[in-house]
Amino acid sequence: MADIRIENLRKQFGNFVAVQDSNFVIHDGEFLALLGPSGCGKTTTLRMIAGLELPTSGRIYLDGEDVTFNRASARDIAFVFQLFALYPHMNVRKNIGFPLLSQGMPKADIRKRVEETARLLQIDHILDRSVSGLAGGDRQRVALGRAIVRRPKCFLMDEPLGTLDAEFREVMVHELRELHNRIHATTVYVTHDQHEAMAMADKIAVMNHGVIEQFGTPQEIYSKPATMYVADFIGSPPMNFMRFNAGLQKGTRSVSLGGVDVSVPEVRQDVAVGELALGVRPEHIRFNDASPLRGAVYGSEYLGTNQVVAVETSSGLIKARVPANRNFHIGEPVGLEFSNANLALFDCKSGRALASALYQEAQNG
């Protein structure tokens, strides 16, 4: 396996910029998820790494070698597509072994390698079955086996679980991560599903309109979002934003929301007058009748061990994740209290996190 290094990678189709000057490194054995909505540039980035698209500018290095303009066949990578792309006239064994047959490997060696791969994926009992009669989960394992059997430098996966139903997807998420732990393969995985990314990835690159908004571990992405977009895209429910207009001086430790002073992490730089947003995750809110920050219950969603309660406030609708053992009534007045250590401040115009305690910690990393 090998490192993958991306430098100033850009892809432009006419006047449309699909990927804008991306920079990141995937270390040997890491699992990176390219995460974002449809059209954000994640698949285009993956295809450039694979050699299926040539970049407009920038460089791609695989194991220290500049492969920017190498053909896909010369990059020693394996690609797993959303559609399984299996050969329906071949059985499982022949599908998995086909890449090795194409390389001219001796039949005895192919048989040994295929059986090792099948045992790894727990499909050795179906090697002689036709792929056309297999369930979706088994067909995806066959597609993975065809990639693994080559033992490439890295694996590239483009939403490989997208065609599976919810139950199979949950199983395959676990199995893919277990497989990664066993073979320590450098992996780039494209998905629009934050749950897949958070469950499997060592690092996540959150993309939006061709730009990598943030690159970091799942914990960093969730706890220390660098932009409002990341804070809103990650989390279910996402981060709450309470907007207000103000200018802040370096050292400020509180802001006014609806006439109520709310403590915030220390501001690290002067901020010009403009629209700002105080961000807080639902689990960092608790109800306190003594709090001057007031609202009225708008609705609640029972989730078993906890519930998400929506509260209408002067700063908009705020969602709090609280224990399930308390009953709420629509219109009930409540007081809200925030965990100050987990707040973030954002500039609404740029969307960037300000140099609050959370963001400063993330930058110093």
C-alpha positions in Angstrom: 0.0 0.0 0.0 1.1 3.6 -0.4 0.5 7.3 0.4 -1.6 9.4 -1.9 -0.8 13.1 -2.2 -3.0 15.6 -3.9 -1.5 19.1 -4.7 -3.6 22.0 -6.1 -5.9 19.6 -8.0 -8.4 21.3 -10.2 -10.9 20.1 -12.8 -12.8 22.4 -15.1 -15.4 21.5 -17.7 -15.7 24.5 -19.9 -16.7 27.4 -17.6 -17.8 25.0 -14.8 -15.2 24.3 -12.1 -15.9 20.8 -10.7 -12.9 20.7 -8.3 -11.1 23.7 -7.0 -7.5 23.5 -6.0 -7.7 20.6 -3.6 -4.8 19.7 -1.3 -4.6 16.7 1.0 -2.6 13.6 1.9 -3.8 10.1 2.6 -1.2 8.2 4.5 -0.4 4.6 3.9 -3.2 2.4 5.3 -5.6 5.2 6.0 -9.3 5.2 5.0 -10.4 8.5 3.6 -14.1 9.4 2.9 -14.9 12.0 0.3 -18.2 13.3 1.7 -20.7 15.7 0.2 -24.0 16.1 -1.7 -24.4 15.2 -5.4 -22.4 17.5 -7.6 -19.9 18.6 -5.0 -16.9 17.2 -6.9 -16.2 14.1 -4.8 -16.6 11.5 -7.7 -14.6 13.8 -10.1 -11.8 13.9 -7.5 -11.9 10.1 -7.2 -11.9 9.6 -11.0 -8.8 11.9 -11.3 -7.0 9.8 -8.6 -7.9 6.7 -10.6 -6.8 8.1 -13.9 -10.3 8.0 -15.5 -10.3 11.9 -15.7 -7.3 14.1 -16.4 -7.0 17.2 -14.2 -7.0 20.7 -15.6 -4.1 21.5 -13.3 -2.4 20.1 -10.2 -0.5 17.0 -9.3 -1.4 13.5 -8.0 1.3 11.4 -6.3 1.0 7.7 -5.6 3.7 6.1 -3.4 5.9 9.2 -4.1 5.5 8.8 -7.9 3.9 11.5 -10.0 1.0 9.7 -11.7 -1.0 12.8 -12.8 -1.1 11.9 -16.5 -0.5 8.1 -16.2 -3.2 5.8 -17.6 -5.5 4.1 -15.1 -3.9 0.8 -16.0 -0.5 2.1 -15.0 -1.5 3.4 -11.5 -1.8 0.0 -9.6 -5.2 0.9 -8.2 -8.4 -1.0 -7.8 -11.8 0.6 -8.4 -15.1 -0.5 -6.9 -18.2 1.1 -8.5 -21.7 1.7 -7.2 -23.0 -0.7 -9.8 -21.3 -4.1 -9.3 -20.2 -4.5 -12.9 -19.9 -8.2 -12.6 -19.7 -10.6 -15.6 -23.1 -12.4 -15.5 -22.0 -15.4 -17.6 -19.2 -16.2 -15.1 -19.4 -17.8 -11.7 -18.1 -16.1 -8.5 -14.7 -17.8 -8.8 -14.1 -16.6 -12.4 -15.3 -13.1 -11.6 -12.9 -12.7 -8.8 -10.0 -14.2 -10.7 -10.6 -12.4 -14.0 -8.1 -9.5 -13.3 -5.3 -12.1 -12.5 -6.2 -14.1 -15.7 -5.9 -10.9 -17.7 -2.4 -10.3 -16.3 -1.3 -13.8 -17.4 -0.9 -15.3 -13.9 -0.6 -19.1 -13.8 -3.9 -20.9 -13.1 -2.7 -22.6 -9.9 -1.6 -19.2 -8.5 -5.0 -17.7 -9.5 -6.9 -20.4 -7.8 -4.9 -20.0 -4.6 -5.3 -16.2 -4.6 -9.0 -16.4 -5.3 -9.6 -18.8 -2.5 -7.6 -16.7 0.0 -9.7 -13.6 -1.0 -13.0 -15.5 -0.8 -12.1 -16.7 2.7 -11.3 -13.2 3.7 -14.7 -12.0 2.5 -16.5 -15.1 3.8 -17.8 -16.1 0.4 -15.7 -19.2 -0.1 -18.9 -21.3 0.1 -20.4 -19.7 -3.1 -17.3 -19.7 -5.3 -18.9 -22.0 -7.9 -22.3 -20.3 -7.9 -23.5 -17.9 -10.7 -23.3 -14.3 -9.8 -26.7 -13.6 -11.4 -28.5 -15.4 -8.6 -26.8 -13.8 -5.6 -28.2 -11.3 -3.2 -27.0 -7.7 -3.3 -24.7 -8.1 -0.3 -23.0 -11.1 -1.8 -22.6 -9.5 -5.2 -21.0 -6.5 -3.5 -18.5 -8.9 -1.8 -17.7 -10.4 -5.1 -17.0 -7.0 -6.6 -14.8 -6.2 -3.6 -13.0 -9.6 -4.0 -12.2 -8.8 -7.6 -10.5 -5.6 -6.4 -8.7 -7.2 -3.4 -7.4 -10.2 -5.3 -5.0 -7.9 -7.3 -3.4 -6.6 -4.1 -3.1 -3.0 -5.5 -1.5 0.0 -3.9 -4.8 1.5 -3.1 -8.6 1.0 -3.3 -11.0 3.6 -4.8 -14.7 3.1 -4.0 -17.5 5.1 -5.6 -20.6 4.8 -3.4 -20.3 1.0 -3.4 -23.2 0.5 -1.0 -25.6 2.9 -2.8 -27.7 0.2 -4.4 -28.2 -1.9 -1.2 -31.2 -1.6 1.0 -30.8 -0.1 4.5 -30.3 -3.4 6.3 -27.6 -4.7 3.9 -25.9 -1.3 4.0 -25.6 -1.3 7.8 -24.1 -4.8 7.6 -21.7 -3.9 4.8 -20.5 -0.7 6.6 -19.4 -2.9 9.5 -17.8 -5.5 7.1 -16.0 -2.9 5.0 -14.4 -1.4 8.1 -13.4 -4.8 9.4 -12.0 -5.7 6.1 -9.9 -2.5 6.1 -8.6 -3.3 9.6 -7.5 -6.7 8.4 -5.7 -5.7 5.1 -4.7 -2.2 6.1 -5.4 -0.9 2.6 -5.1 2.7 1.6 -8.7 3.5 0.7 -10.6 6.4 -0.8 -14.3 6.1 -0.4 -16.9 8.4 -2.0 -20.3 8.8 -0.2 -23.0 11.3 0.3 -24.0 9.5 3.6 -22.5 11.0 6.7 -23.2 7.9 8.7 -21.1 5.8 6.4 -18.3 8.3 6.5 -18.3 8.7 10.3 -18.5 4.9 10.9 -15.7 3.8 8.5 -13.3 6.7 7.8 -10.0 7.6 9.6 -10.2 11.0 7.8 -13.0 12.8 6.1 -12.9 15.5 3.4 -16.2 17.4 3.4 -16.8 18.9 -0.1 -19.1 21.6 -1.3 -19.2 23.1 -4.8 -15.8 21.6 -5.7 -14.1 22.9 -2.5 -12.9 20.9 0.4 -14.5 22.7 3.3 -12.7 20.7 6.0 -10.3 17.8 6.1 -9.9 15.9 9.4 -10.8 13.0 11.6 -14.5 12.3 12.2 -14.1 13.7 15.7 -12.7 17.0 14.4 -15.2 17.3 11.7 -18.1 16.9 14.2 -16.8 18.7 17.2 -14.8 21.5 15.6 -16.4 22.4 12.3 -14.4 24.9 10.3 -17.4 26.3 8.4 -21.2 26.6 8.9 -21.6 24.3 5.9 -19.8 21.5 7.7 -21.6 22.2 11.0 -24.9 21.9 9.2 -24.1 18.9 7.0 -22.7 16.8 9.8 -24.9 15.7 12.6 -28.5 14.5 13.0 -30.0 16.9 13.9 -27.3 19.3 12.7 -25.8 22.1 14.7 -28.2 24.9 15.7 -27.4 28.5 14.6 -28.5 31.6 16.4 -27.9 34.6 14.2 -27.3 38.1 15.5 -25.7 41.3 14.2 -22.6 42.6 16.1 -19.0 43.6 16.0 -16.7 41.8 18.5 -13.4 42.8 20.0 -10.6 40.4 20.8 -11.1 38.9 24.2 -14.9 39.1 24.1 -16.5 36.3 26.2 -20.2 36.9 25.8 -22.7 37.9 23.1 -26.3 39.2 23.3 -29.0 36.9 22.0 -32.5 38.5 22.1 -31.4 40.8 24.9 -29.8 38.0 26.9 -26.1 37.8 27.5 -24.8 34.3 26.6 -21.2 33.2 27.5 -19.1 32.1 24.6 -15.5 30.9 24.1 -13.0 33.8 24.1 -12.9 35.6 20.7 -9.2 35.5 19.5 -9.4 38.5 17.0 -11.4 41.6 16.3 -14.5 41.0 14.2 -16.1 43.7 12.1 -19.8 44.5 12.5 -21.9 42.0 10.5 -24.1 39.0 10.8 -22.7 36.4 13.1 -24.0 33.0 14.3 -23.6 31.2 17.5 -23.5 27.4 16.9 -24.3 24.7 19.4 -25.0 21.0 18.9 -28.3 19.6 20.2 -26.6 17.4 22.8 -24.9 20.4 24.3 -28.2 22.1 25.3 -30.0 21.4 28.5 -33.2 22.8 30.0 -32.9 25.0 33.1 -36.0 26.9 34.3 -33.7 29.5 35.9 -32.1 30.4 32.6 -33.0 33.8 31.1 -32.7 32.5 27.6 -36.4 31.4 27.0 -38.4 29.7 24.4 -41.6 27.6 23.9 -41.7 23.9 23.0 -42.6 23.5 19.3 -42.5 19.7 19.1 -40.6 16.6 20.1 -39.3 13.4 18.5 -39.0 10.3 20.7 -35.9 8.2 19.9 -35.9 5.6 22.6 -33.0 6.4 24.8 -33.4 10.2 24.2 -35.6 12.7 22.5 -35.1 15.7 20.2 -37.1 18.7 21.4 -37.6 21.7 19.1 -37.9 25.0 20.9 -39.1 28.3 19.3 -37.0 31.2 20.5 -36.4 34.8 19.5 -33.3 33.5 17.6 -35.2 30.9 15.7 -36.0 27.2 16.1 -33.5 25.4 18.3 -33.3 21.6 18.7 -32.0 20.0 21.9 -31.2 16.3 22.5 -32.4 15.5 26.0 -33.3 12.4 28.1 -36.4 10.5 27.1 -37.9 10.4 30.5 -39.3 13.9 30.6 -42.6 14.8 29.0 -43.1 18.1 27.1 -46.2 19.8 25.9 -46.6 22.0 22.8 -46.2 25.7 23.8 -44.6 24.8 27.2 -42.2 27.6 28.3 -38.7 26.4 28.9 -35.3 27.9 29.8 -32.2 26.9 27.7 -28.6 26.5 28.9 -25.6 25.8 26.7 -22.4 24.0 27.3 -20.0 26.9 26.8 -17.0 24.7 26.1 -18.7 23.3 23.0 -20.0 26.5 21.4 -18.7 28.0 18.1 -18.9 31.4 16.5 -19.3 31.8 12.7 -19.1 34.7 10.3 -22.3 34.3 8.3 -21.0 36.1 5.2 -17.9 33.9 4.7 -19.3 30.9 6.6 -16.0 30.4 8.3 -15.6 29.7 12.0 -14.2 32.6 14.0 -11.1 32.1 16.2 -13.1 30.9 19.1 -11.8 28.4 21.6 -13.1 25.5 19.7 -11.7 26.6 16.3 -8.4 27.8 17.8 -8.0 24.3 19.3 -8.8 22.7 16.0 -6.2 24.9 14.2 -3.5 24.1 16.7 -4.5 20.5 16.4 
